[in-house]
Amino acid sequence: MYPKQSKPAKPTPVKPKQLTVTVLGRHMKISCPAGQEDKLQAAMLELEQRVSKTKYQPGVHGAEDVLLMIALNLCNELLETKKNEQ
């Protein structure tokens, strides 16, 4: 008889890592794909820098206002980038 062919081994799925981040005094656990930790850390550093710039602007009060202003600025930057690529 012919040798029985074995089934190829299934790749072991890589589990996402849980990282704890702190934004405006709130601690959150975020799921991060394995190997992407450095990107998440860079994104957190960028967010922290934007928070410190935005926190001290006139008319910006409270965590929600700070994050809303950052989100609006990021959306504006994204739209400008898309416009410049066309």
Secondary structure, 3 states (H helix, E strand, C coil): CCCCCCCCCCCCCCCCEEEEEEECCEEEEEEECCCCHHHHHHHHHHHHHHHHHHHCCCCCCHHHHHHHHHHHHHHHHHHHHHHHHC
